[in-house]
Amino acid sequence: MSRIKYYYDPKTCKYERYQKSKWDLVLNTLGFLSAASIVAVGILFVFNLYFDSPKEVLLKKENKELKLYYQLMEEEVNIMGQMLSDLQQRDDNLYRVIFETEPIPSEIRNAGIGGSDRFREIKSKGLKQEQLIISLKGKVENLKRQLYVQNISYDDISEMALNKEEYWASIPAIQPIVNEELTNLASGFGTRLHPILKVRKMHTGVDFSAPKGTPIYATGDGVISEVKTVFGGYGKYIEIDHGFGFVSRYAHMNEFNVRVGQKIKRGDLIGTVGNTGSSTAPHVHYEVIKDGAFVNPVHYFFKDLEPSEYEKILELASKENQSLS
């Protein structure tokens, strides 16, 4: 209960009761409300400083759950990346080795697309977790690109697998004449003494000595690409295009048994041994060309030789003797 106030009135020489005006009531009310408001704001500020509102509690809980899910998704993406890396390693170091093809360059597997502008839409939204989203999206896009390259690679390998039977049949994998005793190999691949010029020159094939008229056989499936006769050099010779980068050549022949464009199988008779061109004795000079370069034909004699026989013919071919052509 408020105290009653009095004041001394000199006119009446009495203490008169103080009567509040309406203006006083208004000011007092405004003062009380102002003080109450300040206190309320202070209490609210302190409360918000140390306590979360129900909405903030829900948002923080949701944010925490989203971060957890993001971490789980990132772990899954990393696991997928490792699995893809294993597939790439197997592709380059196993499958492509088996099919004798070059591995896919890393710059193709890891080629990027676009730039930071591709995340412009995400950045424009001003999200607080923008970097998390961009990081994960970048990893996913990178995986998608690498998966696309790997898918193309497996398509290529599938096609190579379908062609593998044809590939093995096309490799020049037998000796061009019957050489059961392995005694007909007269000169191997490499630097040899030329029989006519008497200087050391590169011998781009192997020489099989044999009597004139000895049958010569195709060493792999293919198509006859050349049947020619020249004075000097190879003399009468045949070339077979086996495909897959392989070409075989048979020189110093006596007779031909095939024509240009004819398809032949491994073991088909293509002609006979002769002594034509720059030759010092009846023999067949046999060459294998792979992707435009001369290679040692002996390395491909795996179809008609046992391991011990192959070792022996390697030894014979390695001797630096005089070639026959």
C-alpha positions in Angstrom: 0.0 0.0 0.0 1.5 3.4 -1.1 2.2 6.0 1.6 0.0 9.1 1.7 1.9 12.3 1.0 1.2 15.7 2.5 2.4 19.2 1.8 2.2 22.5 3.9 -0.1 25.1 2.4 1.0 28.6 3.5 -2.3 30.1 2.6 -4.3 27.9 4.9 -1.4 27.3 7.3 -2.3 23.6 7.2 -0.9 20.4 5.8 -2.9 19.4 2.8 -3.1 16.0 1.3 -1.0 15.7 -1.9 -3.3 14.9 -4.9 -1.6 13.3 -7.9 -2.4 14.7 -11.3 -3.2 12.6 -14.4 0.2 13.7 -15.8 2.0 12.3 -12.8 0.1 9.0 -13.2 1.2 8.8 -16.9 4.8 9.6 -16.1 4.9 7.1 -13.3 3.3 4.4 -15.5 5.8 5.1 -18.4 8.7 5.0 -16.0 7.6 1.7 -14.6 7.0 0.2 -18.1 10.4 1.5 -19.3 12.2 -0.1 -16.3 10.3 -3.3 -16.7 11.1 -3.4 -20.4 14.8 -2.9 -19.8 14.9 -5.6 -17.2 13.0 -7.9 -19.5 15.4 -7.3 -22.4 18.3 -7.9 -20.1 16.8 -11.1 -18.9 16.1 -12.2 -22.4 19.6 -11.4 -23.6 21.2 -13.3 -20.7 18.8 -16.2 -21.3 19.6 -16.3 -25.1 23.3 -16.0 -24.3 23.4 -19.1 -22.1 20.3 -21.0 -23.2 19.1 -22.1 -26.7 15.6 -21.6 -27.8 13.5 -24.7 -28.8 13.9 -23.8 -32.4 17.7 -23.5 -32.1 17.9 -26.8 -30.2 16.1 -28.5 -33.1 18.2 -26.8 -35.7 21.5 -27.7 -33.9 20.3 -31.3 -33.6 19.4 -31.4 -37.3 22.8 -29.8 -38.2 24.6 -32.4 -36.1 22.7 -35.2 -37.8 23.5 -33.7 -41.2 27.2 -33.6 -40.4 27.1 -37.2 -39.3 25.4 -38.2 -42.5 27.9 -36.2 -44.5 30.8 -37.9 -42.8 29.2 -41.3 -43.5 28.7 -40.4 -47.2 32.2 -39.1 -47.5 33.5 -42.4 -46.1 31.4 -44.3 -48.6 32.7 -42.1 -51.4 36.3 -42.7 -50.3 35.7 -46.5 -50.2 34.2 -46.3 -53.7 37.2 -44.4 -54.8 39.5 -47.0 -53.4 37.5 -49.8 -55.1 37.7 -47.9 -58.4 41.5 -47.4 -57.9 41.8 -51.2 -57.5 39.9 -51.8 -60.7 42.1 -49.3 -62.5 45.2 -51.0 -61.3 43.9 -54.4 -62.3 42.9 -53.0 -65.7 46.3 -51.5 -66.4 48.5 -54.2 -64.8 46.6 -57.3 -65.6 43.9 -57.2 -68.3 45.8 -54.8 -70.6 49.0 -56.8 -70.1 47.2 -60.0 -71.1 45.9 -58.4 -74.2 49.2 -56.6 -74.9 47.8 -53.1 -75.1 49.0 -49.9 -73.5 47.5 -48.8 -70.1 45.2 -45.8 -70.0 47.3 -42.7 -69.2 46.7 -41.2 -65.8 46.0 -37.7 -67.3 43.0 -39.3 -69.1 41.7 -41.2 -66.0 42.0 -38.1 -63.8 41.1 -35.4 -66.4 39.0 -32.6 -64.8 36.1 -30.8 -66.3 35.1 -27.2 -66.1 36.3 -25.1 -63.1 35.1 -23.6 -59.9 32.2 -22.0 -61.9 30.4 -25.3 -62.0 29.7 -24.8 -58.3 28.3 -21.3 -58.8 24.8 -22.3 -58.1 25.8 -23.7 -54.7 27.9 -20.7 -53.8 25.1 -18.3 -54.7 22.9 -19.7 -52.0 25.2 -18.7 -49.2 25.0 -21.9 -47.3 26.9 -22.2 -44.0 28.1 -25.7 -45.0 29.0 -24.6 -48.5 32.5 -26.1 -48.5 31.4 -29.4 -47.2 28.8 -29.7 -50.0 31.2 -28.5 -52.7 33.9 -30.9 -51.5 31.6 -33.9 -51.5 30.1 -32.9 -54.9 33.6 -32.6 -56.4 34.5 -36.1 -55.2 31.3 -37.5 -56.6 31.9 -35.8 -60.0 35.4 -37.1 -60.1 34.2 -40.6 -59.4 31.6 -40.3 -62.1 34.3 -39.3 -64.6 36.7 -42.1 -63.7 33.8 -44.6 -63.8 33.0 -43.4 -67.3 36.6 -43.9 -68.4 36.7 -47.3 -66.8 33.4 -48.3 -68.4 34.9 -47.4 -71.8 38.0 -49.3 -71.0 36.0 -52.5 -70.1 34.2 -52.1 -73.4 37.5 -52.1 -75.2 38.7 -55.2 -73.2 35.5 -57.0 -74.0 36.0 -56.4 -77.6 39.7 -57.5 -77.3 38.5 -60.7 -75.5 36.1 -61.4 -78.4 38.9 -60.9 -80.8 41.5 -62.9 -78.8 40.9 -66.2 -80.6 41.5 -64.4 -83.9 44.5 -62.6 -82.3 46.2 -65.8 -81.2 45.6 -67.5 -84.6 47.1 -64.5 -86.3 50.4 -64.3 -84.4 53.2 -65.8 -86.6 53.9 -68.5 -84.0 55.5 -71.4 -85.9 58.6 -71.9 -87.9 58.2 -71.4 -91.7 59.6 -74.9 -92.6 59.6 -78.3 -90.9 62.5 -78.2 -88.5 62.0 -81.1 -86.1 65.7 -81.6 -85.4 66.2 -77.8 -85.0 69.3 -78.0 -87.3 68.0 -75.9 -90.1 68.3 -72.6 -88.3 71.5 -71.2 -89.9 71.6 -67.6 -88.8 69.7 -65.6 -86.2 68.4 -62.0 -85.7 70.8 -59.2 -85.0 74.2 -57.9 -86.3 75.7 -60.5 -88.5 78.5 -60.8 -91.2 77.0 -60.2 -94.6 77.8 -63.1 -96.9 78.5 -61.0 -100.0 79.6 -57.6 -98.6 81.6 -59.2 -95.9 80.8 -56.4 -93.4 78.7 -56.6 -90.2 75.2 -55.5 -90.9 71.8 -55.8 -89.2 70.2 -59.1 -90.1 66.5 -58.3 -89.8 65.3 -61.9 -89.8 66.4 -65.5 -89.4 67.7 -67.9 -92.0 66.5 -71.5 -92.4 68.7 -73.5 -94.7 66.9 -76.2 -96.6 67.1 -78.0 -100.0 65.5 -76.2 -103.0 61.9 -77.0 -103.2 61.3 -77.5 -99.5 57.7 -76.4 -98.5 57.3 -73.1 -96.8 54.3 -72.6 -94.6 52.4 -69.6 -93.3 53.2 -69.0 -89.7 49.9 -67.4 -88.8 46.4 -66.6 -90.2 46.3 -63.6 -92.5 46.0 -62.2 -96.0 48.6 -62.3 -98.7 49.6 -58.7 -99.1 52.6 -59.0 -101.5 53.9 -61.6 -104.0 56.9 -60.1 -105.7 60.1 -60.9 -107.6 63.0 -58.6 -107.5 66.6 -58.9 -108.9 68.9 -59.0 -105.9 67.7 -58.3 -102.4 64.8 -60.6 -101.3 64.5 -62.2 -104.8 61.2 -63.9 -104.8 59.3 -63.1 -101.6 55.9 -63.1 -100.0 54.4 -60.9 -97.3 51.5 -61.8 -95.2 49.5 -59.2 -93.3 48.3 -61.0 -90.1 46.5 -58.0 -88.6 47.0 -56.7 -85.1 50.2 -55.0 -86.3 51.9 -58.3 -87.4 53.5 -58.8 -90.9 55.6 -61.8 -91.9 58.0 -61.9 -94.9 59.4 -65.0 -96.7 62.3 -64.3 -99.0 64.6 -66.0 -101.6 61.7 -68.4 -102.5 61.7 -70.7 -105.6 57.9 -70.9 -106.3 54.8 -69.2 -105.1 51.6 -71.1 -104.2 49.4 -68.1 -103.3 48.2 -64.9 -104.8 47.7 -61.3 -103.4 44.5 -60.9 -101.4 44.2 -64.6 -100.6 43.2 -65.5 -97.1 45.3 -68.2 -95.5 45.5 -70.1 -92.3 48.5 -71.0 -90.1 50.3 -74.0 -91.7 49.0 -73.4 -95.2 51.6 -74.0 -98.0 52.6 -70.7 -99.6 55.6 -71.7 -101.6 59.0 -73.4 -101.7 62.5 -72.7 -100.7 64.8 -71.2 -103.3 68.1 -69.4 -103.9 66.9 -66.2 -105.5 68.0 -62.6 -104.9 71.1 -61.9 -102.8 71.4 -65.4 -101.5 74.5 -67.6 -101.2 72.6 -71.0 -100.6 69.1 -72.4 -100.8 67.3 -71.1 -97.7 64.3 -69.0 -96.6 65.0 -65.7 -95.0 62.1 -65.2 -92.6 61.1 -61.8 -91.0 58.5 -60.7 -88.5 57.4 -57.0 -88.4 55.4 -55.7 -85.5 53.9 -52.2 -85.7 56.3 -51.3 -88.4 59.5 -52.5 -86.6 61.5 -55.6 -87.2 61.4 -58.0 -84.2 63.2 -61.3 -83.5 61.0 -64.0 -85.1 62.4 -66.6 -82.7 60.5 -65.0 -79.8 57.3 -66.1 -81.5 58.1 -69.7 -82.0 56.0 -71.0 -79.1 53.3 -72.9 -81.0 55.4 -75.8 -82.3 58.2 -76.1 -79.8 58.5 -77.6 -76.3 60.2 -75.5 -73.7 63.5 -77.4 -74.0 63.4 -77.0 -77.8 62.6 -73.3 -77.5 65.7 -72.9 -75.3 67.8 -74.7 -77.8 66.6 -72.7 -80.8 67.3 -69.5 -78.8 70.8 -70.6 -78.2 71.3 -71.4 -81.9 69.8 -68.1 -83.0 72.1 -66.1 -80.6 75.3 -67.3 -82.3 77.0 -64.5 -84.2 77.7 -66.3 -87.5 77.5 -65.3 -91.1 74.0 -64.9 -92.6 73.0 -66.5 -95.8 71.5 -63.3 -97.2 
